[in-house]
Amino acid sequence: MTASSVDLLIKPRWLLPIVPRHAVLEEHALAVSDGEIVAMGPAAELEATLDATRILALPDQVLMPGLINAHTHSAMSLLRGIGDDLPLEQWLNDRMWPVEGALADADFVALGTDLALAEMIRGGTTCANDMYFFPDVAARRAIAQGFRLAVGMIVVDFPTRWAQTSDEYFQRGMAVHDEFRQEPLITTMLAAHAPYTVGDDNLSRICMLSNQLDLKVHIHLHETAVEVENSRRDLGLRPFDRVRKLGLVNENLLAVHMTQLEPNEITACAEAGVSVLHCPESNLKLASGLCPVEALRQAGVNVALGTDGAASNNDLDMFGELRTAALIGKAAADSAEAVPAWYALEMATINGAKALGLDENIGSLEVGKRADLISFSMDGPELMPLFDVVSQLVYAGNRRQVRNVWVDGEQLLMDGSMTRMDLPALKSRVETTSLTIQNILDQEPTE
């Protein structure tokens, strides 16, 4: 029998497919051709039946799906650390929006996105869901770096460097949708910033477009108790009730944060097929509250994991987010059995893919899916002794142990080194921009 030709055969010590749940395969291999996973099985069997252009042995490493950052603001990596130790409203009004108003143009977004992509790739993230201005620029930077990105067509009710009027926000957003609809690495969706920055007219318009074009709607929702109370005071409705009244509570809704939930709202999310995008470290840092992840899980709600932006986290480290999500999930539920390690990994992989509508292509290692893969070294005293691979990844793992990263079959990180991006040149560009940001901060009045 003639052996089938494949581009790459990877032989890890452990293969963690995510689907089926709890499976940890030893002495297995995975084959890739044309960016697709074409075979999985016992390593000896695949070596005997496949003619691989390249064979990569990864002793003491786990091969698993790339992590999916379900909510971030990539370009805000340039604002890392400028608004620390402030509550959300003050953080937004006094720090973020003034600096963004002065600086957040296309060049700012291009550089900030490059910085974020470098951090995410090095940390094992292969796909992210981005909400920021100039989504067209972010999409082009992702394509240039070979990264998978979902970009939100942002809408807010005030002028920015991206758009001045509501009509311009929608026109420019639809242009982004048209430009990238055939790009295999890019997904587009509607992005209403939040109920407190987007009025009913624009939310209704977003709902109409979502229904017409079958587009996801990415929105911050129930992030803080203040947000909920202000809505009750001013409109007589909780924000969730308001967006439900406008028709947005359905399987296309991606609700970010959701720290302030009542039982009937959890039930409504489950019944409607809403995905909740959980950002535990940002919520902790801004004292926004705790998302009831275990209650959502028990109700059958799809919960995915995100970092939020580096301005409020202050990193884009999905392995760190995994550990935090598992730990505070237990505290919030008052149960050590809540949010087990395997579910934390699902939130960062297959659940993120489901939220973005990409689970037929990514999020697990299955034949026919795209080869978005990472390998993680389990070698080192900090990971010894090893009794449970999944628990070790979640509770003791560190992003610095990511050794290799592939997106759509292309290797973007090779034994810890970037293959596309010039990191020294990136550092130089960031340092120049940071001086400009510092000048703006120095001009702010002091109390």
C-alpha positions in Angstrom: 0.0 0.0 0.0 1.3 3.4 -0.9 1.7 5.8 2.0 -0.3 9.0 1.9 1.7 12.2 1.7 1.3 14.8 4.5 3.0 18.1 5.2 3.7 17.6 8.9 3.5 14.8 11.4 3.7 15.9 15.0 4.5 13.3 17.7 3.9 14.8 21.2 4.2 13.0 24.5 0.6 13.8 25.2 -2.2 14.8 22.8 -5.0 16.8 24.3 -7.9 17.1 21.8 -10.4 18.8 24.1 -13.2 16.8 22.2 -14.0 14.3 23.5 -14.0 15.7 27.0 -11.3 14.4 29.4 -9.4 12.6 26.7 -5.6 12.7 27.2 -3.9 10.5 24.5 -0.4 9.2 25.0 2.0 8.1 22.2 -0.4 9.5 19.6 0.4 11.7 16.6 -1.3 14.3 14.5 -0.9 14.9 10.8 -1.4 18.2 8.9 -1.7 19.0 5.2 -2.6 22.3 3.6 -3.4 23.8 7.0 -5.9 21.0 7.9 -5.7 18.2 10.5 -5.9 15.2 8.2 -5.2 12.3 10.6 -4.9 11.5 14.3 -4.0 8.2 15.9 -1.3 6.0 17.5 2.1 7.4 16.5 3.5 4.1 15.3 0.5 3.5 13.1 0.6 7.0 11.5 4.3 6.8 10.9 3.8 3.5 9.1 1.0 4.7 6.8 1.9 8.4 6.2 4.7 9.9 4.1 5.5 13.1 6.0 7.5 15.9 4.6 8.5 16.9 8.1 8.3 14.8 11.3 8.4 16.8 14.6 9.0 14.9 17.8 7.9 16.7 21.0 9.0 14.6 24.0 7.7 15.9 27.3 5.3 18.3 25.5 1.5 18.4 25.2 -0.1 19.2 21.8 -3.4 20.9 22.1 -5.7 23.4 20.4 -4.6 27.0 20.4 -6.2 29.1 23.0 -9.0 31.5 22.0 -9.1 34.9 23.6 -12.8 35.6 23.4 -12.7 39.2 24.3 -9.9 41.8 24.0 -9.1 45.3 22.8 -5.8 44.5 21.1 -4.5 48.0 20.4 -5.0 49.0 24.0 -1.8 47.1 24.7 -0.1 50.5 24.1 -2.1 51.8 27.1 -0.9 49.1 29.5 -0.4 50.5 33.0 -1.6 54.1 32.5 -4.9 53.8 34.5 -4.1 51.4 37.2 -6.0 51.2 40.5 -9.1 53.1 39.4 -12.7 52.1 39.2 -14.2 51.4 35.8 -16.0 54.8 35.3 -13.0 56.8 36.3 -10.7 54.6 34.4 -12.7 55.2 31.2 -13.6 58.8 31.6 -10.3 60.2 33.0 -7.7 58.0 31.4 -8.7 55.8 28.5 -11.1 58.1 26.5 -8.9 61.2 26.7 -5.8 59.4 25.5 -7.7 57.5 22.8 -9.3 60.7 21.6 -5.8 62.2 21.2 -4.0 59.2 19.8 -6.2 56.3 18.6 -5.7 56.7 14.9 -4.9 54.0 12.3 -1.2 54.0 13.0 -1.8 53.7 16.7 -4.1 50.7 16.1 -1.6 49.0 13.7 1.2 49.2 16.3 -0.9 48.3 19.3 -2.3 45.3 17.4 1.2 44.1 16.4 2.2 44.4 20.1 -0.8 42.4 21.2 -0.3 39.7 18.5 3.3 39.2 19.6 2.2 38.7 23.2 -0.7 36.4 22.3 1.2 34.2 19.9 4.1 33.8 22.4 1.5 32.8 25.0 -0.3 30.2 23.0 -3.2 32.2 21.8 -4.1 31.5 18.1 -7.4 33.4 17.8 -8.8 36.5 19.4 -12.1 38.4 19.4 -11.2 42.1 19.1 -13.3 45.2 19.8 -11.7 48.5 18.9 -11.5 51.4 16.5 -10.1 50.8 13.0 -11.1 47.1 12.8 -9.9 47.1 9.2 -6.4 48.0 10.3 -6.4 45.3 13.0 -7.6 42.7 10.5 -4.8 43.6 8.1 -2.2 43.3 10.8 -3.6 39.9 11.8 -3.4 38.7 8.2 0.2 40.0 7.9 1.2 38.0 11.0 -0.8 34.9 10.1 -3.1 35.2 13.1 -6.8 34.3 13.3 -8.9 37.4 14.4 -12.5 38.2 14.8 -13.0 42.0 14.5 -15.9 44.0 15.8 -17.5 46.7 13.7 -17.5 49.2 16.6 -20.5 51.5 17.3 -20.7 54.2 20.0 -22.9 57.2 20.3 -20.1 59.8 20.2 -17.5 60.8 17.7 -14.1 59.2 17.6 -11.2 59.1 15.1 -12.8 56.1 13.5 -16.2 57.7 12.8 -18.1 61.0 13.6 -21.7 60.0 13.3 -23.9 57.0 13.7 -24.3 56.6 9.9 -20.6 56.7 9.5 -20.0 54.0 12.1 -22.4 51.7 10.3 -21.1 52.6 6.8 -17.5 52.0 7.8 -18.5 48.8 9.6 -20.2 47.4 6.6 -17.3 48.3 4.5 -15.1 46.2 6.8 -17.5 43.3 6.6 -17.4 43.4 2.8 -13.6 43.7 2.6 -12.9 40.7 4.8 -15.8 38.4 4.3 -13.7 36.0 2.1 -10.6 36.2 4.3 -10.1 32.7 5.9 -8.3 34.2 9.0 -10.8 37.0 9.6 -14.4 37.0 11.1 -16.5 40.1 11.3 -19.2 40.9 13.8 -21.2 43.9 15.1 -19.7 45.5 18.2 -21.9 47.8 20.3 -19.6 49.0 23.0 -22.1 48.9 25.9 -25.8 49.9 26.7 -24.6 53.0 28.4 -22.7 54.2 25.3 -25.1 53.1 22.6 -28.8 54.3 22.5 -31.9 52.4 21.5 -31.9 53.6 17.9 -28.4 52.2 17.2 -29.0 49.0 19.2 -32.1 48.4 17.1 -30.1 49.0 14.0 -27.5 46.6 15.2 -30.2 44.0 15.8 -31.6 44.4 12.3 -28.2 44.0 10.7 -27.5 41.0 12.9 -30.7 39.3 11.8 -30.2 40.2 8.2 -26.6 39.1 7.9 -26.5 36.5 10.6 -23.7 38.4 12.4 -22.7 38.0 16.1 -23.2 41.0 18.4 -20.3 41.7 20.8 -21.3 43.9 23.7 -20.1 44.7 27.3 -23.1 43.9 29.5 -23.8 43.9 33.2 -20.1 44.7 33.9 -20.6 46.6 37.1 -23.3 47.2 39.8 -23.2 50.9 38.9 -24.0 50.2 35.3 -27.1 48.2 36.3 -28.3 50.7 38.9 -27.9 53.6 36.5 -30.0 51.8 33.9 -32.7 51.0 36.5 -32.7 54.6 37.7 -32.7 56.3 34.3 -34.7 53.8 32.2 -36.6 51.6 34.6 -34.9 48.5 33.2 -31.8 46.5 33.9 -29.5 46.5 30.9 -30.2 42.9 30.1 -33.9 43.5 30.0 -33.3 46.5 27.8 -31.3 44.6 25.2 -33.8 41.7 25.4 -36.7 44.2 24.7 -34.8 45.4 21.6 -34.5 41.8 20.3 -30.8 41.2 20.9 -31.0 38.3 23.3 -30.5 35.4 21.0 -27.8 32.9 19.8 -25.8 35.7 18.2 -25.3 37.7 21.4 -21.8 37.7 22.9 -22.3 39.2 26.4 -19.0 40.3 27.9 -18.4 40.3 31.7 -22.0 39.6 33.1 -20.9 40.0 36.7 -24.4 41.2 37.9 -26.8 38.4 37.0 -30.1 37.3 38.6 -31.3 33.7 38.3 -34.0 34.6 35.7 -31.3 36.2 33.5 -29.1 33.1 33.6 -32.1 31.0 32.6 -32.9 33.5 29.8 -29.3 33.3 28.5 -29.5 29.5 28.4 -32.9 29.4 26.7 -31.8 32.0 24.0 -28.3 30.5 23.3 -26.4 33.5 24.5 -22.6 33.2 25.0 -21.1 34.8 28.0 -17.5 36.1 27.6 -15.8 35.9 31.0 -12.9 38.2 31.8 -12.0 37.3 35.4 -8.7 39.2 35.9 -10.0 42.5 34.4 -13.1 42.2 36.6 -11.0 41.6 39.6 -8.7 44.5 38.9 -11.5 47.0 38.3 -13.5 45.6 41.2 -16.4 45.0 38.8 -17.7 41.9 40.4 -17.6 38.1 39.9 -19.3 36.4 37.0 -21.3 33.4 38.3 -19.6 30.9 35.9 -20.6 27.8 37.7 -24.3 28.8 37.8 -24.1 29.6 34.0 -22.4 26.2 33.4 -25.0 24.3 35.3 -27.7 26.1 33.4 -26.1 25.1 30.1 -24.9 28.6 29.0 -21.8 28.6 26.8 -19.1 30.5 28.7 -15.9 31.5 26.9 -12.8 33.1 28.3 -11.1 36.4 27.5 -8.4 38.7 28.9 -10.1 42.0 28.1 -7.5 44.6 27.0 -4.0 45.0 28.4 -5.0 48.4 29.8 -7.2 46.7 32.4 -5.6 43.3 33.0 -2.6 44.1 32.4 -1.6 41.2 30.1 -3.1 39.0 27.4 -2.0 35.8 29.1 -4.7 33.2 28.6 -2.9 30.6 30.7 -3.0 33.0 33.6 -6.6 33.7 32.8 -7.3 29.9 32.9 -6.0 29.6 36.5 -7.8 32.7 37.7 -11.1 31.6 36.2 -10.9 28.2 37.9 -10.0 29.7 41.2 -12.5 32.5 41.5 -15.1 30.3 40.0 -14.8 28.1 43.0 -14.9 31.1 45.4 -18.0 32.6 43.7 -19.8 29.3 43.9 -18.5 28.5 47.4 -17.6 25.0 46.1 -14.2 23.5 45.4 -15.8 21.4 42.7 -17.0 24.4 40.7 -15.3 25.3 37.4 -13.0 22.2 37.3 -9.7 22.4 35.4 -11.1 20.6 32.3 -13.9 23.2 32.0 -11.5 26.1 32.3 -9.6 24.6 29.3 -12.9 24.2 27.4 -13.7 27.9 28.1 -10.4 28.8 26.5 -10.8 26.5 23.4 -14.0 24.9 22.2 -16.3 27.3 24.1 -14.5 30.3 22.6 -14.9 28.7 19.1 -18.6 28.2 19.7 -19.1 31.7 20.8 -17.4 33.1 17.7 -19.3 30.6 15.4 -16.0 28.9 14.5 -16.4 25.6 16.2 -16.6 23.7 13.0 -13.1 24.8 12.2 -11.2 25.4 15.4 -11.3 24.9 19.1 -10.5 21.2 19.3 -8.1 18.7 17.6 -10.3 16.8 15.2 -9.8 15.5 11.7 -11.1 18.1 9.2 -10.5 21.1 11.4 -7.9 23.7 10.7 -4.5 23.2 12.3 -4.5 25.9 15.0 -2.2 24.1 17.5 0.2 24.8 20.3 2.7 22.7 22.2 3.4 23.2 25.9 6.4 21.9 27.7 5.7 19.8 30.8 9.4 19.6 31.6 10.8 21.4 34.6 10.7 21.2 38.4 7.6 23.5 38.6 5.5 20.9 36.9 6.8 17.8 38.7 5.5 15.3 39.7 2.9 14.9 36.9 -0.2 13.0 37.8 -2.9 14.8 35.8 -2.0 16.7 32.6 -5.1 18.9 32.5 -4.8 19.9 36.2 -1.1 20.7 35.7 -1.8 22.9 32.7 -4.4 24.9 34.5 -3.1 25.2 38.0 0.7 25.1 37.5 1.2 26.0 33.8 2.7 29.3 32.6 2.6 30.9 29.2 6.4 30.8 29.1 6.2 27.1 28.7 4.5 27.4 25.3 7.1 26.2 22.8 5.4 26.0 19.4 2.4 27.6 17.8 0.6 27.0 14.5 -2.3 28.9 12.9 -3.9 27.4 9.9 -1.0 25.1 9.6 1.7 27.8 9.5 4.2 27.8 12.4 4.3 31.2 14.0 6.4 30.2 17.1 9.2 27.7 16.7 10.8 26.4 19.9 9.9 29.7 21.5 11.0 32.1 18.7 8.7 34.1 16.5 8.9 33.2 12.8 7.3 36.3 11.2 7.6 39.2 13.6 10.7 41.3 14.1 10.6 41.8 17.9 13.5 44.3 18.2 11.9 46.5 15.6 8.6 46.3 17.4 10.2 47.2 20.7 11.7 50.3 19.1 8.4 51.5 17.6 6.6 50.9 20.9 9.2 52.9 22.8 8.8 55.9 20.5 5.0 55.8 20.9 5.2 55.5 24.6 7.0 58.8 24.8 4.1 60.5 23.0 1.6 58.9 25.4 3.7 60.0 28.4 3.7 63.6 27.0 -0.1 63.5 26.9 -0.3 62.2 30.5 2.1 64.9 31.7 -0.2 67.6 30.3 -3.2 66.4 32.3 -4.1 68.7 35.3 -3.2 67.4 38.7 -5.6 67.4 41.6 
